[in-house]
Amino acid sequence: DMAKEVNEVLEKNGLKRGEDGLKVQMMAELPSNVFLADEFLEYFDGFSIGSNDLTQLTLGLDRDSGLVAQYFDERNPAVMKGLETLIKAAKAKGKYVGICGQGPSD
């Protein structure tokens, strides 16, 4: 519902997705974004994957905690599967996908 509302708010303010080349990208940072990638792509023109938050929330740990920070690893198989799912979903629909965060900068 929120994805639809974003486009409605933009349109009410004179910004219609697809008009004059306007593309609306979505930050994909939550496990729910992975699970519903295809559904989100109905409302957005692609993803910018926030790898830090996606890793933290997929692994269920606080990357800033001295107790568990050593387990923060964007190469974890669960995180890699999430990244793969988002990328494949976007590519299958011919949509943009980018990534930001610590992993790609390393």
N, C-alpha and C positions, 0 to 999 in steps of 0.2 A: 504493500500500500504506500509506503513512504517513497519508493522509487517513482511511482505514478505521480505522487504529490509534488515531488521535486520538479518534474516537467510541467505540471500545472502552474506552479508558482512562477517558474521562469516565463511561461507563456503569458500569464497575467501581467507580467512586467515587460512584455514586448520581445521576449527572447524565445522563439519557437524552434525547437529541435529540428534540424534538417533545413530550416529556412536560411537563406543566405550563407549556406555552408556551416551553420552552427552545429557543432558536435558536443555532446555532453558525455564526459568520461566519469567513471565512478572509482573512488578509492576502494580497493578490495583488501581489507585488513582483518576481517573476521572469519572464523570458520563457517559461519552461516553464508557468507559470500561465496565460499567454495561449494557448499552443498547446493546452493541455488543459482549457480553461475549462469546457466542457460536462461533462467527466468529473469535475472537482472539485465541480461543483454537484450531483452525485449524493450527495455526502457532507456538503455544507455548505449553509447557508441563504442564502448571499450572500457578497459580496466587500466588503472594505475595500481599496481600491487605494492602495498606497503609491507615490505618483508619483515621489518622489526616487529610491528604489532601482530602480524599474522603468525610469526614464529612464537611470540610470547603467549598469545591466546590459544594457539594450537597445542602448545606444550603445557599450558596452564601454570606458567611460572613468571615471576617478576625478574626481568633481566637486570634490574638495579639492586636486587637483594644479594647481599654477601653470602647468604645461605645457599642459594640455588643458581646464581648467575653463571656458574661454570657449566651448567647444563643447557644454557641458551646456545643453540646451534642450528643455523638455518639449513644445514646439510642433514638434519634429522630426517629419517624416512617419511614421517608423517607430514612434515613441512614440505618436503620435496613433492610428495603426492598432491598436496594442496596447490602448490605452484603449478605443477603439471596440469591439474584439472582446470585451473583458471586459464592458463595459456592455451590449452587445447580447445576449450569452449570458445574463446575469443577468435582463435584462428579458424575454427570450423564455420563461424559466421562471418568471416572476413572482416573482423573488427580489430581495432587497435589494442595492443597490450604493451604496457611498459612496467618497469619495476624500479623501486627506489628503496633505500634502506642500507643497513650496514653490509649485508651480504654482497650486493652488487658493487659496492664501493671497495670491498676487499678484493 
